[in-house]
């Protein structure tokens, strides 16, 4: 069965390995959270732009919305790439 000291050593090693794994999982959760936040902000911005378009009601507003939406899309892709993921998708 082994000595008490040997059992303690194995237990400590298992705890250390578990802590490392938890750190990696926490980092992945943070990255997913960042991406979800960017997606939620993009959705909120799109809704605001649609409301703006309805309030003004014109072609200029539609052009304005298209430009901002494209900028947000580029920002979302850039933020995902900057967060450590790849820009092509997971």
ZADRENTOR-118226 format. One record per atom (N, C-alpha, C, CB): residue number from 1; residue in one letter; atom name; x, y negated, z. Coordinates in steps of 0.1 Angstrom, whole numbers. Glycine has a CB too. Layout:
// residues N
{NUM "A" "CA" {X Y Z}},
...
This chain:
// residues 90
{1 "X" "N" {8 12 0}},
{1 "X" "CA" {0 0 0}},
{1 "X" "C" {9 -13 0}},
{1 "X" "CB" {-9 0 12}},
{2 "X" "N" {20 -12 6}},
{2 "X" "CA" {29 -24 6}},
{2 "X" "C" {29 -31 19}},
{2 "X" "CB" {26 -33 -6}},
{3 "X" "N" {39 -39 21}},
{3 "X" "CA" {40 -47 34}},
{3 "X" "C" {30 -59 34}},
{3 "X" "CB" {54 -51 36}},
{4 "X" "N" {29 -64 46}},
{4 "X" "CA" {20 -76 47}},
{4 "X" "C" {26 -88 39}},
{4 "X" "CB" {19 -80 62}},
{5 "X" "N" {39 -89 40}},
{5 "X" "CA" {45 -100 32}},
{5 "X" "C" {43 -99 17}},
{5 "X" "CB" {61 -100 35}},
{6 "X" "N" {44 -87 12}},
{6 "X" "CA" {41 -85 -2}},
{6 "X" "C" {27 -88 -6}},
{6 "X" "CB" {44 -70 -6}},
{7 "X" "N" {17 -84 2}},
{7 "X" "CA" {3 -88 -1}},
{7 "X" "C" {1 -103 0}},
{7 "X" "CB" {-6 -81 10}},
{8 "X" "N" {7 -110 9}},
{8 "X" "CA" {6 -124 10}},
{8 "X" "C" {12 -131 -3}},
{8 "X" "CB" {13 -130 22}},
{9 "X" "N" {23 -126 -7}},
{9 "X" "CA" {30 -131 -19}},
{9 "X" "C" {21 -130 -31}},
{9 "X" "CB" {43 -124 -22}},
{10 "X" "N" {14 -118 -33}},
{10 "X" "CA" {5 -116 -44}},
{10 "X" "C" {-7 -126 -43}},
{10 "X" "CB" {1 -101 -45}},
{11 "X" "N" {-12 -127 -31}},
{11 "X" "CA" {-23 -136 -30}},
{11 "X" "C" {-20 -150 -33}},
{11 "X" "CB" {-28 -136 -15}},
{12 "X" "N" {-8 -155 -29}},
{12 "X" "CA" {-3 -169 -32}},
{12 "X" "C" {-2 -170 -47}},
{12 "X" "CB" {10 -172 -25}},
{13 "X" "N" {4 -160 -54}},
{13 "X" "CA" {6 -161 -68}},
{13 "X" "C" {-8 -162 -75}},
{13 "X" "CB" {13 -149 -73}},
{14 "X" "N" {-18 -154 -71}},
{14 "X" "CA" {-31 -155 -77}},
{14 "X" "C" {-37 -168 -75}},
{14 "X" "CB" {-40 -144 -71}},
{15 "X" "N" {-36 -174 -63}},
{15 "X" "CA" {-41 -188 -60}},
{15 "X" "C" {-35 -198 -69}},
{15 "X" "CB" {-40 -192 -45}},
{16 "X" "N" {-22 -197 -71}},
{16 "X" "CA" {-14 -207 -79}},
{16 "X" "C" {-19 -206 -94}},
{16 "X" "CB" {1 -204 -78}},
{17 "X" "N" {-21 -194 -99}},
{17 "X" "CA" {-25 -192 -113}},
{17 "X" "C" {-39 -197 -114}},
{17 "X" "CB" {-25 -177 -116}},
{18 "X" "N" {-48 -195 -104}},
{18 "X" "CA" {-62 -200 -105}},
{18 "X" "C" {-62 -215 -105}},
{18 "X" "CB" {-70 -195 -93}},
{19 "X" "N" {-53 -222 -97}},
{19 "X" "CA" {-53 -236 -97}},
{19 "X" "C" {-49 -242 -111}},
{19 "X" "CB" {-43 -242 -87}},
{20 "X" "N" {-39 -235 -118}},
{20 "X" "CA" {-35 -240 -131}},
{20 "X" "C" {-47 -239 -141}},
{20 "X" "CB" {-23 -231 -136}},
{21 "X" "N" {-54 -228 -140}},
{21 "X" "CA" {-65 -226 -149}},
{21 "X" "C" {-76 -236 -147}},
{21 "X" "CB" {-71 -212 -148}},
{22 "X" "N" {-79 -239 -134}},
{22 "X" "CA" {-89 -249 -131}},
{22 "X" "C" {-85 -263 -136}},
{22 "X" "CB" {-91 -250 -116}},
{23 "X" "N" {-72 -266 -136}},
{23 "X" "CA" {-67 -279 -141}},
{23 "X" "C" {-70 -280 -156}},
{23 "X" "CB" {-52 -281 -138}},
{24 "X" "N" {-67 -269 -164}},
{24 "X" "CA" {-70 -269 -178}},
{24 "X" "C" {-85 -271 -181}},
{24 "X" "CB" {-64 -257 -185}},
{25 "X" "N" {-93 -264 -173}},
{25 "X" "CA" {-107 -264 -175}},
{25 "X" "C" {-113 -279 -172}},
{25 "X" "CB" {-115 -254 -167}},
{26 "X" "N" {-107 -285 -162}},
{26 "X" "CA" {-112 -298 -158}},
{26 "X" "C" {-108 -308 -169}},
{26 "X" "CB" {-105 -303 -145}},
{27 "X" "N" {-96 -307 -175}},
{27 "X" "CA" {-92 -315 -186}},
{27 "X" "C" {-101 -314 -198}},
{27 "X" "CB" {-77 -313 -190}},
{28 "X" "N" {-104 -302 -201}},
{28 "X" "CA" {-113 -299 -213}},
{28 "X" "C" {-127 -305 -210}},
{28 "X" "CB" {-115 -284 -215}},
{29 "X" "N" {-132 -304 -198}},
{29 "X" "CA" {-145 -310 -194}},
{29 "X" "C" {-144 -325 -196}},
{29 "X" "CB" {-149 -307 -180}},
{30 "X" "N" {-133 -332 -192}},
{30 "X" "CA" {-132 -346 -193}},
{30 "X" "C" {-132 -350 -208}},
{30 "X" "CB" {-119 -351 -187}},
{31 "X" "N" {-125 -343 -216}},
{31 "X" "CA" {-125 -346 -231}},
{31 "X" "C" {-139 -345 -237}},
{31 "X" "CB" {-116 -337 -238}},
{32 "X" "N" {-147 -334 -233}},
{32 "X" "CA" {-160 -332 -238}},
{32 "X" "C" {-169 -344 -233}},
{32 "X" "CB" {-166 -319 -233}},
{33 "X" "N" {-167 -348 -221}},
{33 "X" "CA" {-175 -359 -215}},
{33 "X" "C" {-172 -372 -223}},
{33 "X" "CB" {-171 -361 -200}},
{34 "X" "N" {-160 -375 -226}},
{34 "X" "CA" {-156 -387 -234}},
{34 "X" "C" {-164 -386 -248}},
{34 "X" "CB" {-141 -388 -236}},
{35 "X" "N" {-163 -375 -254}},
{35 "X" "CA" {-169 -374 -267}},
{35 "X" "C" {-184 -376 -266}},
{35 "X" "CB" {-166 -360 -274}},
{36 "X" "N" {-191 -370 -256}},
{36 "X" "CA" {-205 -371 -254}},
{36 "X" "C" {-209 -386 -251}},
{36 "X" "CB" {-210 -363 -243}},
{37 "X" "N" {-200 -393 -244}},
{37 "X" "CA" {-203 -407 -241}},
{37 "X" "C" {-202 -415 -254}},
{37 "X" "CB" {-192 -412 -231}},
{38 "X" "N" {-192 -412 -262}},
{38 "X" "CA" {-191 -420 -275}},
{38 "X" "C" {-203 -417 -284}},
{38 "X" "CB" {-178 -415 -283}},
{39 "X" "N" {-208 -404 -284}},
{39 "X" "CA" {-220 -401 -292}},
{39 "X" "C" {-232 -408 -286}},
{39 "X" "CB" {-222 -386 -292}},
{40 "X" "N" {-234 -409 -273}},
{40 "X" "CA" {-245 -416 -267}},
{40 "X" "C" {-245 -431 -270}},
{40 "X" "CB" {-245 -414 -252}},
{41 "X" "N" {-232 -437 -269}},
{41 "X" "CA" {-231 -451 -272}},
{41 "X" "C" {-234 -454 -287}},
{41 "X" "CB" {-217 -456 -269}},
{42 "X" "N" {-230 -445 -296}},
{42 "X" "CA" {-233 -447 -310}},
{42 "X" "C" {-248 -446 -312}},
{42 "X" "CB" {-226 -436 -318}},
{43 "X" "N" {-255 -437 -306}},
{43 "X" "CA" {-269 -436 -307}},
{43 "X" "C" {-276 -448 -302}},
{43 "X" "CB" {-275 -423 -300}},
{44 "X" "N" {-272 -453 -291}},
{44 "X" "CA" {-278 -466 -285}},
{44 "X" "C" {-276 -477 -295}},
{44 "X" "CB" {-272 -469 -271}},
{45 "X" "N" {-264 -478 -301}},
{45 "X" "CA" {-261 -489 -310}},
{45 "X" "C" {-269 -488 -322}},
{45 "X" "CB" {-246 -489 -314}},
{46 "X" "N" {-271 -476 -327}},
{46 "X" "CA" {-280 -474 -339}},
{46 "X" "C" {-294 -479 -336}},
{46 "X" "CB" {-280 -459 -344}},
{47 "X" "N" {-299 -475 -324}},
{47 "X" "CA" {-313 -479 -321}},
{47 "X" "C" {-314 -494 -320}},
{47 "X" "CB" {-317 -472 -307}},
{48 "X" "N" {-304 -500 -314}},
{48 "X" "CA" {-304 -515 -313}},
{48 "X" "C" {-303 -522 -326}},
{48 "X" "CB" {-291 -520 -304}},
{49 "X" "N" {-296 -516 -336}},
{49 "X" "CA" {-295 -521 -349}},
{49 "X" "C" {-308 -520 -357}},
{49 "X" "CB" {-284 -514 -357}},
{50 "X" "N" {-315 -509 -355}},
{50 "X" "CA" {-328 -507 -361}},
{50 "X" "C" {-338 -517 -356}},
{50 "X" "CB" {-333 -492 -359}},
{51 "X" "N" {-338 -519 -343}},
{51 "X" "CA" {-346 -530 -337}},
{51 "X" "C" {-343 -543 -342}},
{51 "X" "CB" {-345 -530 -321}},
{52 "X" "N" {-330 -546 -344}},
{52 "X" "CA" {-326 -559 -349}},
{52 "X" "C" {-331 -561 -364}},
{52 "X" "CB" {-310 -560 -349}},
{53 "X" "N" {-330 -550 -371}},
{53 "X" "CA" {-335 -550 -385}},
{53 "X" "C" {-350 -553 -386}},
{53 "X" "CB" {-332 -537 -392}},
{54 "X" "N" {-357 -547 -377}},
{54 "X" "CA" {-372 -548 -377}},
{54 "X" "C" {-375 -563 -373}},
{54 "X" "CB" {-379 -538 -367}},
{55 "X" "N" {-368 -568 -363}},
{55 "X" "CA" {-370 -582 -358}},
{55 "X" "C" {-367 -592 -369}},
{55 "X" "CB" {-361 -585 -346}},
{56 "X" "N" {-357 -590 -377}},
{56 "X" "CA" {-353 -600 -387}},
{56 "X" "C" {-360 -597 -400}},
{56 "X" "CB" {-338 -600 -390}},
{57 "X" "N" {-360 -584 -404}},
{57 "X" "CA" {-367 -580 -416}},
{57 "X" "C" {-361 -585 -429}},
{57 "X" "CB" {-382 -584 -415}},
{58 "X" "N" {-350 -581 -433}},
{58 "X" "CA" {-344 -586 -445}},
{58 "X" "C" {-332 -577 -450}},
{58 "X" "CB" {-339 -600 -443}},
{59 "X" "N" {-328 -579 -462}},
{59 "X" "CA" {-318 -572 -468}},
{59 "X" "C" {-304 -574 -462}},
{59 "X" "CB" {-317 -574 -483}},
{60 "X" "N" {-302 -587 -458}},
{60 "X" "CA" {-290 -590 -451}},
{60 "X" "C" {-288 -582 -438}},
{60 "X" "CB" {-289 -606 -448}},
{61 "X" "N" {-299 -581 -431}},
{61 "X" "CA" {-298 -573 -419}},
{61 "X" "C" {-295 -559 -421}},
{61 "X" "CB" {-312 -574 -411}},
{62 "X" "N" {-300 -553 -432}},
{62 "X" "CA" {-297 -539 -436}},
{62 "X" "C" {-282 -538 -439}},
{62 "X" "CB" {-306 -535 -448}},
{63 "X" "N" {-277 -547 -446}},
{63 "X" "CA" {-262 -547 -450}},
{63 "X" "C" {-254 -548 -437}},
{63 "X" "CB" {-259 -559 -459}},
{64 "X" "N" {-258 -557 -428}},
{64 "X" "CA" {-251 -559 -415}},
{64 "X" "C" {-251 -546 -407}},
{64 "X" "CB" {-258 -570 -407}},
{65 "X" "N" {-263 -539 -407}},
{65 "X" "CA" {-264 -526 -400}},
{65 "X" "C" {-255 -515 -406}},
{65 "X" "CB" {-279 -522 -400}},
{66 "X" "N" {-255 -515 -419}},
{66 "X" "CA" {-247 -505 -426}},
{66 "X" "C" {-232 -506 -422}},
{66 "X" "CB" {-248 -505 -441}},
{67 "X" "N" {-227 -519 -422}},
{67 "X" "CA" {-213 -522 -419}},
{67 "X" "C" {-210 -518 -405}},
{67 "X" "CB" {-210 -536 -421}},
{68 "X" "N" {-218 -521 -395}},
{68 "X" "CA" {-216 -518 -381}},
{68 "X" "C" {-217 -503 -379}},
{68 "X" "CB" {-226 -525 -372}},
{69 "X" "N" {-226 -496 -385}},
{69 "X" "CA" {-227 -482 -384}},
{69 "X" "C" {-215 -475 -389}},
{69 "X" "CB" {-240 -477 -391}},
{70 "X" "N" {-210 -479 -400}},
{70 "X" "CA" {-198 -473 -405}},
{70 "X" "C" {-186 -475 -396}},
{70 "X" "CB" {-194 -479 -419}},
{71 "X" "N" {-185 -487 -390}},
{71 "X" "CA" {-174 -490 -380}},
{71 "X" "C" {-175 -481 -368}},
{71 "X" "CB" {-175 -505 -376}},
{72 "X" "N" {-188 -479 -363}},
{72 "X" "CA" {-190 -470 -352}},
{72 "X" "C" {-186 -456 -355}},
{72 "X" "CB" {-204 -471 -347}},
{73 "X" "N" {-189 -451 -367}},
{73 "X" "CA" {-186 -438 -371}},
{73 "X" "C" {-171 -436 -371}},
{73 "X" "CB" {-192 -435 -385}},
{74 "X" "N" {-164 -445 -377}},
{74 "X" "CA" {-149 -445 -377}},
{74 "X" "C" {-144 -444 -363}},
{74 "X" "CB" {-143 -456 -386}},
{75 "X" "N" {-149 -453 -354}},
{75 "X" "CA" {-145 -454 -341}},
{75 "X" "C" {-147 -440 -333}},
{75 "X" "CB" {-152 -465 -333}},
{76 "X" "N" {-159 -434 -336}},
{76 "X" "CA" {-162 -421 -329}},
{76 "X" "C" {-152 -411 -334}},
{76 "X" "CB" {-176 -417 -332}},
{77 "X" "N" {-149 -410 -346}},
{77 "X" "CA" {-139 -400 -351}},
{77 "X" "C" {-125 -403 -346}},
{77 "X" "CB" {-138 -401 -367}},
{78 "X" "N" {-122 -416 -345}},
{78 "X" "CA" {-108 -420 -340}},
{78 "X" "C" {-108 -416 -325}},
{78 "X" "CB" {-106 -435 -342}},
{79 "X" "N" {-119 -419 -317}},
{79 "X" "CA" {-119 -416 -303}},
{79 "X" "C" {-117 -400 -301}},
{79 "X" "CB" {-131 -421 -296}},
{80 "X" "N" {-124 -392 -309}},
{80 "X" "CA" {-123 -378 -308}},
{80 "X" "C" {-109 -373 -311}},
{80 "X" "CB" {-133 -371 -317}},
{81 "X" "N" {-103 -379 -321}},
{81 "X" "CA" {-89 -375 -324}},
{81 "X" "C" {-79 -380 -313}},
{81 "X" "CB" {-85 -381 -338}},
{82 "X" "N" {-82 -391 -307}},
{82 "X" "CA" {-73 -396 -297}},
{82 "X" "C" {-75 -389 -284}},
{82 "X" "CB" {-76 -411 -294}},
{83 "X" "N" {-87 -382 -282}},
{83 "X" "CA" {-89 -375 -270}},
{83 "X" "C" {-82 -361 -269}},
{83 "X" "CB" {-104 -373 -268}},
{84 "X" "N" {-75 -358 -280}},
{84 "X" "CA" {-68 -345 -280}},
{84 "X" "C" {-74 -335 -290}},
{84 "X" "CB" {-66 -340 -267}},
{85 "X" "N" {-86 -337 -294}},
{85 "X" "CA" {-92 -328 -303}},
{85 "X" "C" {-88 -331 -318}},
{85 "X" "CB" {-108 -328 -303}},
{86 "X" "N" {-92 -323 -327}},
{86 "X" "CA" {-88 -326 -341}},
{86 "X" "C" {-100 -333 -348}},
{86 "X" "CB" {-84 -313 -349}},
{87 "X" "N" {-97 -342 -357}},
{87 "X" "CA" {-108 -350 -363}},
{87 "X" "C" {-117 -342 -372}},
{87 "X" "CB" {-101 -362 -371}},
{88 "X" "N" {-112 -331 -377}},
{88 "X" "CA" {-121 -323 -386}},
{88 "X" "C" {-132 -316 -379}},
{88 "X" "CB" {-112 -312 -393}},
{89 "X" "N" {-132 -315 -366}},
{89 "X" "CA" {-142 -307 -358}},
{89 "X" "C" {-136 -295 -352}},
{89 "X" "CB" {-153 -303 -368}},
{90 "X" "N" {-143 -290 -342}},
{90 "X" "CA" {-138 -279 -334}},
{90 "X" "C" {-140 -266 -341}},
{90 "X" "CB" {-144 -279 -320}},
